[in-house]
Amino acid sequence: MNVLDIGKWYHFSKIQIAAESYLDLYLGGGETLTRAIQRGNTNWTPNADTEKLYTKLTSSQATDFVNQNQIIAHQANTASGFSATLTKENVGGIDEYTLSFRSTEYKVQSVGGDKERDAFGADLEINNDGFAFAQIADMEAYYAQLKASGALPTGAVLNVTGYSLGAHLATVFTEVHAADVNHTYTFNGPGRGALDGNNVTGLVAELMALMPTNSTLLPRNASVYGEGWYNDLIAELKSHFHPYGASPFNSSNGGLSNGADAKITQLYGRANHDDLELVANSGVHAPATRLFIEDQPNLTGTGGFIGNSGDFGTTHSLVLMVDTLALIDTLLTIAPTNSDPATLQALFSIASNERGSGGIGEAGESESNSHENIINALRLLLDAEFLELKPSRAAGAFGDITHRNNFYDALDSLRTAASEPLEIKGFIDTNQFVTSGTNTGEPIATAAPWTAAALQAAAMAEGDTGLAYRYALSLLNAFALTGNAAIYSELNSEHQFDILNPETGEGFSEQWIDDRSQFLERKLYFNLHDAPYTKGNGTQSGIQSASRFDSENIVWQDFGVADIKIDRKTSDADTRYMLFGSDEGEQLSGGAGVDHIYGGNGNDVLLAGGGDDYLEGNDGGDVMRGGAGDDYLEGGSGHDVLYGDAGVDTLNGGIDNDILVGGADNDILNGGKGLDSYLWNSVPGYFGTTFGATNDGTDTLIDSDQKGRILINGSGVKTLINVSADVWKSPDGKITLTHADTWKLTTTGEGGIDLGASFSDGDFGIYRTEMASGGTQIFGDLQPVDHDINTPELDIQYDALGNVIVSANQPAPGREDRLFGSTSADHILGGGGSDVIFGNSGHDLIEGGSGSDVVSGDSGDDTVYGDTGSSATAAALQVALERGNTAANLSTRGDWVDGQIGNDILVGSDAADLITGGKRNNRALGGSGDDIAQRLASWCWRHGVESDRPTNDSNWRIAA
C-alpha cells in the first residue's frame, strides 16, 4: 500500500458506485447523469424503498465523476440479474476504459432491487457451487457485444472493477481475459470456488457452449433460476469440473489461474473489533488488503428477513470503504510525508471509542465518528471553512446523504485550507497491529498507543514541534500536525500553548503536561479497544478487553472542547479527581483523595477537599481552596484568591493582584507579580487563656517584587516603631517585627509570618521608624526676659537660635510662642496658645500643645505632635491611635502639622487638622476631627474618622 495506490483505489471505487446506479432513465434522456449517480442503486419505481439508500455518490463525488468520465455503455439487469457499465476517461492523453459489474441488490424487485435473482440466484450459486454461472454467461456475452459494437475498441486500456457479487464476476473475468485486462479492483469481493485443474477458462468456455442463447445476453425480464433447462446445464457443467462452494471456511489467499493474482487488487473493509467477513475473501481470491472501516451493528431488528425491519451485515457496505479511502486520500494530499497509509489507518483506530452493537429486536448503534474526529480536529488546526461534523450513531446512518455531503465538503475544505505540506503524527505505531493472516490490521493482543512518557517528552520539546504536541494535548487529539509553523502563529498568538513562562504566566506548566499526557494515554487506550470511558455493568462490549487502567480509582474529566470523562470505577472516598476546566467559569470539586484540578480560562471556583492536592487556576480570576492536606495552589493569570486551609500548603499567586490565605499550619505564600495581599489570622483563647486559641501557623512569605501587602486579623501592617534592638512594634502594639536569622512578623499568641532573610523599608508596604526622643529642651509658655526695665515697653532679646530669651521660672500660660530648634536633636514643647514651631535640623520631638499651632519638623527624622504627646515611645503612638478612634470629633480649627524634609511621624489633634507630609517617607495619624492630609513624597496615613481625607487619593495608604 502506497500513496499512489490510495488515489487509484479511491478513484475506481467511485467508478464502481456510479456503475451500481440505475442509469436507464439517464440513458433515455429522462434525467442528468449527475442526478442518476446520486440516486444510486435503487430502481426508482413508484413503490421504491427510499430507506437504506447507501450506495450512491455524494454531490461533490458526482461532480468529479461527471467531469472525468463518460458512460459508454450500460447493461440493465438481465434474467440472471447481471448488470454492468462501461466508462471512459482520458488519462494523460490516453483513453482508458473501465468495465464495472454491479453487486447484489438486497431489495426485492417490487421496491427497487433485484434480490430474487441476485441473492436467491447468483449468490446461492457462489455459496453452493463456487460460481454465479448465469451471470458469468451474461458477462461473457456482454463483453463480446462491447467489442463487436466498437464500444470497447480493440487494444484499448481496460480496467475492471467489482463490488461483492460484482467482485466475483471481476475475478473470473480477469482470469479468463487476463491478457485484455490492465488491472482489476475488487471491493469486499468473494473469490470463486475451487475446481478440477483450476481450469476456470475451460469451465467458462464450456458454459458458453452449453448456453442456448448462443453467446447472447439473457432477456431482461423473467428469471433463469429454477428453469429446467438451466438446472440441467449446470448439472452437466458441474459433472465435468467438480466445482465446490466459495465460503469463508475454504478460502485461499491467492491461487487464481492465468496470473490473475498479480492483476487484481482485492480490497476489503474490516472494523477493529467484532467484525468478520462472511462474503469478502471467501473461496479462491487474489491477495487481500484490509481497509479500516467504522464498525456497524451485525444485526438490527429482524435483519430485514421479516418485512423490511432492520438490517444485517452492513459492514459489507462499499460506502464505508469509500469514505475511508477518501479520507486517506485527503490526508495524504495535505500531509504527503505520511508515505505509508498504514500509519493513517492506525490513527483511525485510536480516534474514537465507539463500537458497533446490535442484535435481534435491537435498534443498534454504530461507530460513527472515527473519521469525523480527525476531520474536526484538522478543521480547528487549519481554520477550514466548514461546520463541525456531527454524525449519528443510529444504525445505517453511515449512508445518510446529508451527512455524507457535509463529510466530502469538509474534505474539500481541508485540501483548500492546507497551503503548505504537513505531517500527521498519529499517537500509535503500526507495530501495534497484526501484519498478516486473517486478522491483518487488527490490534495485537498487547496493543497500546503512545505512553504518557512519550507524549510528555514530545510536548516538552522546544520549538514548533513541541508546540504542535502541546496543542494536541490541549484538545486530547489523537495526532499532532507538524511541518508548518505558520499554522500555530495565530492559534498561539497569546502564547497559551507555550511551556509556562513564569514572567508572563502564559503557557502550560510541566505538571499540566504530565497530567494531560496521562489523560490522553488513557483516552487513546480505550479508543483503541473501542471500550467505554465510563463504568458499566461489565457486559458492555469491549469493557472486559480494556482493563489496563481499571485498578485506578481516578476520574479524568475535561470540561472544555474535548468534553470527555473517564470514570471506569464506582467512586468512593478514595477516588482521585483529575479535572480540567473550560474557557468558561465553573466550579470544579475534588474529593478526599489526591486531586489535580486545572481551572482553564474563565473565573473558576476550585475546591480540592482532602488529600495533598494540586490546583492551577490558569487564566481568569479564580477562587481556590486546598482543603485538608498539604496542597499546592497556583493562581496563574488574573486576580485570584487562594486559600490553603489546613495542612502545610504552598500558595503561588502568579500574575496580577492576588489574595493569599495560608490557613492553618505552616504555609509558603508566594504572591508572584502584581500587588498581592497576604492574610494571616488568629483567634484568641477563652478568658485571656490559650485555651481555644487558633492561628494560621508560621507562614513563609515570598514575593518577587515585594510590592504586596500584609493583613493580620484584617488590619494592614504599615508603620512599625523601633522599641529595642532588632524589634519593632506597630503603633497599637499588636504586631511585632523581629530580626534574627530571618525577619518575622508576629502578633499575640503563636505563629506569624516569616518574611525571609532580606527586608528593606517599603517591602510589603511596611516601614520601620524610630520616634525622635529629642535632646535640648525648648519650652514655650514662659515669660520673656525684659532686658531694659527702665522703659515701659518689654525689651526682648533673642538667643542664637532665634528664640525669645525667657525666664525659666516665670510661666506665661497660653502665650503664642515662636520657637526654633537647633541643628541638633531638640525636644520642643509649645504649651498653650497658637504657637509656631520650627524644629530645624536634627531628629526632633515637637509637641505643639493646646491651641491651633503651626508645627514643622523641618529637616531630620522628627516626631511632631499637633497637641501634646505622652512620651517618645511607640506606646505614645498607641495612645494617639486609640484617641483618634475614640475621642470626640471637634469641628474647631486644629493644627498644621508639617513634616518637611525627613522620615517623620506626624500626629494630629482632636480638632480639624492640616497634615502635610513633606519629602521622604512619613507616617501620619490624623486623630479625631475632620483632617486634611497632603503628601509631597511617600507616606502612610491613618485617618481618625471617616470624614478625614487625603488630598490625593492615589497617593495615601492606611497605616496601622
Stockholm file with secondary structure:
# STOCKHOLM 1.0

chainA/1-960         MNVLDIGKWYHFSKIQIAAESYLDLYLGGGETLTRAIQRGNTNWTPNADTEKLYTKLTSSQATDFVNQNQIIAHQANTASGFSATLTKENVGGIDEYTLSFRSTEYKVQSVGGDKERDAFGADLEINNDGFAFAQIADMEAYYAQLKASGALPTGAVLNVTGYSLGAHLATVFTEVHAADVNHTYTFNGPGRGALDGNNVTGLVAELMALMPTNSTLLPRNASVYGEGWYNDLIAELKSHFHPYGASPFNSSNGGLSNGADAKITQLYGRANHDDLELVANSGVHAPATRLFIEDQPNLTGTGGFIGNSGDFGTTHSLVLMVDTLALIDTLLTIAPTNSDPATLQALFSIASNERGSGGIGEAGESESNSHENIINALRLLLDAEFLELKPSRAAGAFGDITHRNNFYDALDSLRTAASEPLEIKGFIDTNQFVTSGTNTGEPIATAAPWTAAALQAAAMAEGDTGLAYRYALSLLNAFALTGNAAIYSELNSEHQFDILNPETGEGFSEQWIDDRSQFLERKLYFNLHDAPYTKGNGTQSGIQSASRFDSENIVWQDFGVADIKIDRKTSDADTRYMLFGSDEGEQLSGGAGVDHIYGGNGNDVLLAGGGDDYLEGNDGGDVMRGGAGDDYLEGGSGHDVLYGDAGVDTLNGGIDNDILVGGADNDILNGGKGLDSYLWNSVPGYFGTTFGATNDGTDTLIDSDQKGRILINGSGVKTLINVSADVWKSPDGKITLTHADTWKLTTTGEGGIDLGASFSDGDFGIYRTEMASGGTQIFGDLQPVDHDINTPELDIQYDALGNVIVSANQPAPGREDRLFGSTSADHILGGGGSDVIFGNSGHDLIEGGSGSDVVSGDSGDDTVYGDTGSSATAAALQVALERGNTAANLSTRGDWVDGQIGNDILVGSDAADLITGGKRNNRALGGSGDDIAQRLASWCWRHGVESDRPTNDSNWRIAA
#=GR chainA/1-960 SS CCHHHHHHHHHHHHHHHHHHSCCHHHHTTSSCHHHHHHHCSSCCCTTCCCSCCCSCCCHHHHHHHHHHCEEEEEECCCTTCCCEEEEEEEETTEEEEEEEECCCCCSCGGGTCCHHHIIIIIIHHHHHHSSCHHHHHHHHHHHHHHHHHTSSCTTCEEEEEEETHHHHHHHHHHHHTGGGCSEEEEESCCCBCCCGGGCHHHHHHHHHHHCTTSSCCCCSSSCSTTCHHHHHHHHHHHHHHCCCCCCGGGCEESCCSTTGGGGEEEEEEECSSSCCCSSTTCSEECCEEEEECCCCCSEEETTTSSTTCEEECGGGCHHHHHHHHHHHHHHHHHCTTCCCHHHHHHHHHTSCCCCCBCCTTCCCBCCCCHHHHHHHHHHHHHTCSSCCCCCCCBTTGGGCHHHHHHHHHHHHHHHHHCCSCCEEEESSCGGGBCCSSTTTTSBCTTCCCCCHHHHHHHHTCSHHHHHHHHHHHHHTCSEEEESCTHHHHHHTTTCTTSBCBTTTTBSBCHHHHHHHHHHHHHHHHHHHTTCCSBCCCSCSTTTTTCCTTTTCCEEEEECSSSCEEEBCSCCCTTCEEEEECCSSCCEEECCSSCCEEECCSSCCEEECCSSSCEEECCSSCCEEECCSSSCEEECCSSCCEEECCSSSCEEECCSSCCEEECCSSCCEEECCSSCCEEEECEECCGGGSSTTCEECCEEEEECSSCCCEEEETTEECCEEEEEETTEEECTTSCEEEEESSSEEEEESSSCEEEEESCCCTTGGGCEEECCCCCCEEEECSEEECCSCTTSSSCCCCBCTTSCBCEEEEEECTTCCCEEECCSSCEEEECCSSCCEEECCSSCCEEECCSSSCEEECCSSSCEEESSCCSCSSHHHHHHHHHHHHHSCCCCSEEEEEECCSSSCEEECCSSEEEEECCSSCEEEECCSSCCEEECSSCEEEECSSTTCEESCGGGCCBCC
#=GC SS_cons         CCHHHHHHHHHHHHHHHHHHSCCHHHHTTSSCHHHHHHHCSSCCCTTCCCSCCCSCCCHHHHHHHHHHCEEEEEECCCTTCCCEEEEEEEETTEEEEEEEECCCCCSCGGGTCCHHHIIIIIIHHHHHHSSCHHHHHHHHHHHHHHHHHTSSCTTCEEEEEEETHHHHHHHHHHHHTGGGCSEEEEESCCCBCCCGGGCHHHHHHHHHHHCTTSSCCCCSSSCSTTCHHHHHHHHHHHHHHCCCCCCGGGCEESCCSTTGGGGEEEEEEECSSSCCCSSTTCSEECCEEEEECCCCCSEEETTTSSTTCEEECGGGCHHHHHHHHHHHHHHHHHCTTCCCHHHHHHHHHTSCCCCCBCCTTCCCBCCCCHHHHHHHHHHHHHTCSSCCCCCCCBTTGGGCHHHHHHHHHHHHHHHHHCCSCCEEEESSCGGGBCCSSTTTTSBCTTCCCCCHHHHHHHHTCSHHHHHHHHHHHHHTCSEEEESCTHHHHHHTTTCTTSBCBTTTTBSBCHHHHHHHHHHHHHHHHHHHTTCCSBCCCSCSTTTTTCCTTTTCCEEEEECSSSCEEEBCSCCCTTCEEEEECCSSCCEEECCSSCCEEECCSSCCEEECCSSSCEEECCSSCCEEECCSSSCEEECCSSCCEEECCSSSCEEECCSSCCEEECCSSCCEEECCSSCCEEEECEECCGGGSSTTCEECCEEEEECSSCCCEEEETTEECCEEEEEETTEEECTTSCEEEEESSSEEEEESSSCEEEEESCCCTTGGGCEEECCCCCCEEEECSEEECCSCTTSSSCCCCBCTTSCBCEEEEEECTTCCCEEECCSSCEEEECCSSCCEEECCSSCCEEECCSSSCEEECCSSSCEEESSCCSCSSHHHHHHHHHHHHHSCCCCSEEEEEECCSSSCEEECCSSEEEEECCSSCEEEECCSSCCEEECSSCEEEECSSTTCEESCGGGCCBCC
//
